[in-house]
Amino acid sequence: MPDPGQTVLEVRNLKTVFQTRGGEVHAVNDVSFELRPGELLGVVGESGSGKSVTMMSLLKLLPIPPAEIRSGTVKFDGKDLLRVDADTLRAVRGGKIGFVFQDPMTSLNPVFTVGMQLMEPLRKHMGLSKSAARTRARELLELVGIPDAARRLKDYPHQFSGGMRQRVMIAIALACDPKVLIADEPTTALDVTIQAQIIELMKELQERLGMAVIWITHDLGVIAGIADRVLVMYGGQIVEQAPVRELFANPRHPYTAALLKTVPSVRGARADRLTIIEGQPPILNAAPAACPFRDRCERRIERCARENPAREPVGPGHDAACFVAAAEVESAHV
């Protein structure tokens, strides 16, 4: 388990807004978290909960406009990434922080060979010669399990299968030995067998290279098998965070509990009936002034409609943004 006293990345009070024809969309609302060296941090939630926008905000990868990072700090290597100059930020992107996107077919450039796309960050960030970069590119393809790597450097993205393209994306993200790797639903577009291979590859690489990983997903089953700690997002904010075993054994936020019930399970010969969360996610046209989950919550109280709860400790290393959960903890200590 990573040392809880250290952090490699520290995010505080991050707020991101989009300007649209229908008005403002408050996509990220006062998000704060830390990432520890060597940790695999899972970030889960429904589509539209703010997972990807939060992580893209860290490296200012969103188009500005319509996006606007309204406030917050992102501390990495002693610098605030939201306030450094463009050259410094470019050196961090792909150099010290790698990013693996959802769809490798749209992330890889179809008109350049895989070798060229691997060699570019090596030459730009690490100053390698062309021949040294080619050698390193071949080693990276071998590292992520692509056979006949020297020959495949000359191939174009369309000549690779979906799973192999994702391996290429991982190789590019790892090219400069990053301290942090952000993986944005890296197995979504793949079939189940290939998903399992990519997950196993990422676990093996993380252990071998010792980097910290942020894994964004809507799949709690994936997180259960790989994460050290989990952030649960809803309505553009973190509603619960805990070590992975604690979260699954003792979810304290009603949204987390509801989300866990939607995970399919098979007991004996009969499968349980699938559960859904009734209602719709909130429309984020204003900064939340009340609990964003209140309209879908079976445990809501009157206060939930008047205030947006802050995250409060509900156990060791475990906090939740819920008035009911906080009251239960308080009553247990009386």
N, C-alpha and C positions, 0 to 999 in steps of 0.2 A: 504493500500500500504506500502511495506517495506521502512524503512528509507534509502533514497538514499545516505546519508553520511556515512553509515557503510558498511563494507564488511566482509563476513565470508570466502570467497575464492577469491584470486586475482591471475590471470594468466597473465604473461607478456612474449611476444615475443617467444612463444612456437613453436619449429620447430621439426618435426619428419620425418625421412627418412627411407625407406625400401631398403635393398640391394637385388636385384633380378638378375637372369641370364641375363636379358635384360638391366641391369644398375640400377641406383638409381631411386626410386619413391619418390617424395617430397610430402608426404601425408598431412602434416600440415605445413603451411607456415606463420610464424610470427603472431600467434594467441594471442590476448590479450582480456581479459574481466574480469568483477567482478561479484560476486554473493552476494546478500545482504541477511541478516538474514530474514527468513520467506518468501522469494521470490520464486515464481515459474518461472524459466527462461526456455523458449522454445528455442530449437536449431533445425532449419529446413534447408532443402536442399535436392537435389536429391541424389540418391544412389551414393556413391563414392565422395561425396563433402567433406568428412573429419570429419563428425560429431562424429561418434563412435570412430575413431582413436584418435581424440583430447581428448575425455573424458577418454579413456583408458590410454592415455599418462599421465594424471594427477596423476594416482596411479601406474604408471609403470606396467600395466597389459599386455603389449604387449610382445611377445617373443623377447628377445634380445640375439644374432641376430635372424632374419634378421632386426628387427626394431632397430633404433638408435635415441634416443632423443638428437638432436644435440645442442640445446640451449634453454634457457628460464628459468623462475622461476614460481613455483606454491606455493604461500604463504597460509598457513593454520595453525591456532593456533600459529602464530609467527615463524613457521618453513617453510623452502623451501623443499617440498616433493620430489623434484628431487635430493636433496643432503643429505637427512637423511640416517641413516644406515638401514639395512634390518629389524631389530627388531622394530624400530620406525615406519617404513612404514607398517609393518604387523599389528601393534597396531591401526593404522589409518584405514586401510582397514577393512571394516566390523564392526569396532568399532565406529569411529567418522564419517566415510563416508561410507554409504551403496550403493550397486550397484545392480540394477535389470536388468538382461540381457534379450535379445529378446526372446530366446527359452527356456522355463523352463524345457523341457524334456531333453535337453542336459546340462543344468546348474545344475540340481539336480542329485545326485549320485544314480543310480538305485539299488545299492546293500545295501544301508542303509535306515532305516526307516526315515520318515519325522521328527519324534521326535528326533532321533539322530542328524540329520542335523541342527535342530533348537537349540539343546542343546549345540552343539560344540562351537559356538561363545560365548554363554552365560558363559560357563565354562572357555573358554580361555581368553576372553577380560574382563569379569566382575567378574571372580573368584567365581562363584556360586557353591554351592554343587550340587550333582546329583539330589537330591530331589527338591531343590530350582529351578534348571534349568528346571526340568520337569514341575513344576508349572508355571513358566514363559512362557515356550513353549506352554502350553495349553492356557494361557491368550493371547498369540500372535495370535494363530489360531482363537480364539474367536474374537479378535480385527479385523482381516481381513475377518470375516464373514464365517468361516468354521464351520458348525454345528457338534455337537457331538465331540468336539475337543479332549477330553481326550482319546476317542477310536481311533480317526484318527491319533494320534501320533504314533501308532503302525503300520500304513499302509506304503506301499512303494509308490514311485512316480507314478508307472504305475497304481495304484489303484485310482488315482485322474483324473478328467477331465482336459482338457487344461486350462480352466478358474480357476479351483481350484488349479492347479499346480502353476499358476501365482500368486495366492493369497499366496501360501506357500512361493514363492520366495520373495514376498513383506514382509511377516512376518520375514523371515531370515534377510533381509536387515534392518528391523526395530528393530531387537533383542536387540541391545545395545544402543538404543536411539540416533541415529546419529544426528549430526548437519546438515549434508548434505546427500541427497539421490539423486543418479544419476540413472535415468530410461531410458534405451536404447531401444526405440521402444517396450515398454512392452505389447502392445496390437496387434502387427503385426500378430501373428500366431493365433489370436482368431476371432471367428465370430462376426458380428456387435453387436449383443445383449450383448454378454459377454464383448466386448470392452467397451461398454457404462457403464457396471457395474464396470469394473476395473478403468475406468477414474473417476467415481463418488466416488469409494472407496479411490483413491489416493487424490482427492480433500478434502474429509472428514478427512482423516488421517493427511494431511498437516495442515489443520486448527486446528485440535485437538492437534497435537503434536508440532506445531510451527517450524518445520524444514524447511530448504531451499531445493528446489528441482530443479534439472536440468532434463528437459524432452526432450529427443532426438526423433525426428520423421520426416517423410517426409509428414505427413498429416497436412496441414494447418487448416483444419476444427477442428481437436482436439485442436490445439494450441489456436485458437480463443476463445474457451470456458474455458480454464484453466489457461493460462499464464498471468503473470504480464508484462513481457518484453520478446522480441524475438531477437535472433541472427540468421541471415541468412547466411549460408555458401555456398561457391562455390569455386571449385578449391583449396580446402585445406585452405581457408582463410575466415574470416568474411567480408562480403561485405556490410552488413547493420545491424544496431541494433536500436531498438526503443521500447517504450511502445507498448503493443499489439494493442490497439485501434488506435494509431497513425500510426502504420505500415500498418494496413488494410485500413485505411482511406486515407493515404498519402504516399504510397511507393515511395521512391526516387531513388533507384537503379533499372536499367532496368531489372535485373534478378528477383528481388523481384516482380516487376510489372507483369512480364511474368509468374512467379510462381503462383501468385494470380489468374491469368486468367485461369489457369488449374484446379482450384477448381470447381467441378460440382455444378450447381445451377439450381433450378426449379422456373420458374416464371409463375404463373397462371397454365394453363393446359399443357403448352408446355415446355419441357426442352431445355435449350440452348445447342447449338452444343459444344462438347468438344474441347478445345483448347490445342495444344501441343507447346512445345518450339522447334523450328527447330534446326537442327544441333546436335552435340555431345559434351559432356563435354571434357575439355582439357586433354591431356596426360601429366601427371605430372613428366616428366623425367628430369626436371631441376627446380631450383627455379624460380618463375615467374618474368620475366623482362618486362612484359606488362600486360594489363588488361586481366585476364583469360576468361572473358565473351565476349571479343571484336568480335570474329568470329560469335557469335550468336546474336549480339546486333544490333538492328535497329537504335540506336541513336549514334553509335560510331563515333568518330572523329579521325583525323590523329594521335593525341597525344596518343591515347589509344594503338597503336601498338608500341610505343616507351618507355612508362613508365607504371609501375603498380601503380595505384592511392592509396594513403593512405586514411584512413577513416577521413572524415572532418565533422564538425557539419552542419546539414541541417535543424535543428529545435530543440525545447526544448527536451533534452534527446535523441536526434535522430541524428545518423551519418551514412554516406554512403561513400563507396570507389568508387567514380565516378566523373570524371572530369566534365561531363555535369551537374550533380546535383549540384556540388560545384559552377560552373559558374552561374547557375540559382540563387542560394542563393546570390552570390556576386552582381549580376546585380540588384536583388530586393532591395538591401540596398544602391544602388548608388543614 
